[in-house]
Amino acid sequence: MRKLSNLAMVCWGAVAMLAFSGASFADEGAVTANITNGKNIFENGKPDAGIPACSVCHSDNAMGNDAMGSPRLANIGYVFIVKQLTNYAEDKRKDLTMDQMNGIAKGLSVQDRRDLAAYENSFPRAADLSDLSALKADGKTIGEAYKGQILVRYGVEGKVSACMSCHGFNGRGADPIYPKIGQQKYVYLVNQLTHWRDGSRANDPMGQMQAIAKNLSDEDINNAATFLSQAADSTAGDGMEIENKSVLKNVKIVR
């Protein structure tokens, strides 16, 4: 069996540590999430604070929108969404797509962020895949899925580690640290990998994504995004189903 790379070992070690600490924190009763409030903000925003409904950009089912460059949020990971909203609020991450998430996140309380993350991870597991044919017809460069599969599952020795080393099989997620990137919107995946590469996004744990992306060509990015955007959560012989709810299961849900 091939040995895991140093980066992969760090990934899985970090996952284990945060999973343990996150569960313990929640077990102490310190964290609650109100699904009803999260749903209300997602569907209606906070008009008094000038915050629009999340569904305007991320779609009613939280599956994202390629035309707007907005990501899927449904079932990608509770802790990850809380972290991203917090990073936006603290300007540790810049919204480079529509230049509005920083202002929106600043209008959300800490509890609002938890409530939204809980709601967005309560959707039924489903797929709403990017229409690559339509994107190609609109002039987007689409990669080759089989080449992307190699990068995602195996990496390239001496160049990049496999995406699944941290994000799990086919990018289905490794909660609580690493989000589900399989079945993420194609345009968003391409944009974020490009931002990691040029350093305009730099809020990744331990600089892992920047270290990976700097070794990716445009072709590599398009190939990986092509495969990931269509990737099944599991395949015959794999059989695992990942919910990305290891911490959320220990959060006290109120309605």
N, C-alpha and C positions, 0 to 999 in steps of 0.2 A: 504494500500500500504506500502511495506517495506521501511523504511527510507534509504536514501543513506548513505554510510559510510563516515567518515571524508575524507578519501582519494578521494572518488568519488566527494565530494563537492569541494575539492581543484582542481581536474581535470577540472571540468566544469567551475569553476571560472577562472582558468588560461586560458582556451580556449576562454572564452568571452573577457577577458582583451586583450589577444594578437590579437584576431580577430579585435577588435576595433582599437588598436594602429597600427596594420599592415596596415589596410585599410586606416587610416588617413595618415600614412607615405607615402603610395603610391599615395594617392589623391593629395599630395603636389607636385607630379612630381619628387620625389627624386629617384625613382626606375624605371629602364628600363631593358628589357631583349631582347636579340637578338636571335630569334629562329634559324636563319640561322647559326649563329656562334655556337650555342649549338649543332645543328645537325652535323655540320662539325667536332667538337671535338668528339662527340659521335661516329661518323662513321670512322673518320680518325686520331683522336688524335692530338697532336701537335709535329710532328716529330722533329722540331728544338729544342724543349725543352725535347726531349726524352720521351714524354708522349704517350702511346699506345691508340688506339681507345677503348672507353668504351665498345663497342659492343663485343670485343674479349672475355671478361669475362661475361658480362651481357646479351649477345645475341642481335641479330639485333632488336628485338622488345622490348628490355629493360625488359624482363620478368625473367632474372636471369638464373642460371644454377646449379642444384643440385650437379652435378659431381664436380664442382669447388667450391661449397659452396658460390656462389655469389648470392646476393639478387635481387629480382625484384625491379626495380626503376620506372617503368611506373605507373603514376597516384597515387603514394603513398603520395604525398604532396610536394608542391613547397618549403615551408619554411623548412620542415624537411630535404630535400636534401641539401639546402643551408647550414643549420646548420651542417650537418654531414661533408660536404666537408670542411667547416671552421674549425670544430673540428679536422679533420685529419690534415689540414694544420698547425694548432697550437699545434699539438700533445696532444690534450685533449682526443682524441680517438686513440687507436692503432689498426692497421689492424692486426688481429690475425688469419686471414685466409690465405692470400697469401703474407702478409708483403710488400705490394706495394702501398696501398692507401695513406699513409702519404706522400711518395715522389711524387706521382701523384698530390695530392691536393696542395702541395707546388709549383708546376709548373703552377697552375691555378691562374689567377688574380681573384679579387673579382667579376669583371664583368663576367668572364668565368663561375664562379660557378652559378651565377644567370642565365646565358644563358643556361647552361646545365640543371639546374633544371626546367626551363621553357620548354625546349624541351622534357625532359623526362616526363613531366606532360601534354604534348600535344598529346600523343598517343591516339588512339581510345580506349574506354573502352573495355577491352577484358580479357579473362582468359586463362592462360597457366599453368594448375595445375601440381604440382609435381606428378610423377608416383610412387605412394607408393608401388605398387606391384613390380615394377622394383627395387626400393630401398631396399625392403625387400629381394628380390632375391640376391641382392648384399651384403647382410649381415647387413644392417641397421636395428636397432630396431624401429619398428613402433608401435605407441600407439593404444589406443582404442578411436575412435571418440566420442562415446557417453559420455565417461568420460571427454574428453576434452571439449565437449559442456557444460557440467555442470560448469567447471572452467571458461570458456569464458563468459557464459551468467549469471551465478549466483555466482561464487566464492564459497568459503567454509567458513562458519561462524567461526570466531576465527582463521582463517588461512590465507586466501587471499581474496582480493576483486575481483569482476568480472572483466575480461579484458575489457568488453564492458563499464565499468564505465568511462574509459578514451578513449578507442579506438573505441567506437561506436559499433552498432549492428554487430555481427559476425566479429568484427575487421575491419570494412569497412573504418575506419578512422574518425578522429574528427579534421579536419583542423582548424587552422594552427599548433597546437602544436603536436598533436598525429597522427602518420602516419597510413596509411592503413597497417594492418598486416594480414588481411584476404586475402587468395590466395597468400600469400608470400611463397617463397620456403621452403619446409620442413626442409632441412638440415640447412639453414640459421637460421630459427626460433629456432631450437634445439641449435645451436651453440651460438646464442645471449643470450638466456635465461640462458644457462650454464655460459656464461661470466658475465652476470649480477649477477648471484648467487655467483660466486667465486671472484667478485670484479675486474676482469681483464678488464671489461668495466664499466666505471663510469661517462659517460657524459650525464646522464639522468636528466631532470628537477627535481630539489628538491630531488634527490635520490629516486624517486618513484619506478623505475624498480628494483633497488637493494633491496629495502624493500620488494617488492613482491617476487622476485626470490629467496631470501634466505629461503623462506618458502616452496619452491617447491622441490619435490623429482625428481629423474630421471624419474620415471614413470609419474609424473604430467607433466613434460616438454614434454615428448613424446606424451602424450595424448592431451595436448593443441595444440602442433604443428600439430598433425594429423588432428584435427578438423579444425584449422585455415587454413591450407594449402589447404583445399577443400571447405571452407565455401562460401556460396552464399552471394552476397552483400545484397540481400533482399529476403524475402520469402512472400508467400501468407499471406495477413493480415498485412504485414509491409508496403510494397509499396514504401518506400523512396529510392531515388537514390542519393548517395553522390558523388560529383565530386572531393572533396578535392582541390578546387580551390578558396576558399574564398578570399585569398590574391592575388593569381595569376590574378584573374579577375580585380584587381585594379593596376596591374603592367602594365606599358606601354610597349607593345610588338612592337618591330621593326624587320624588316627582311632585 
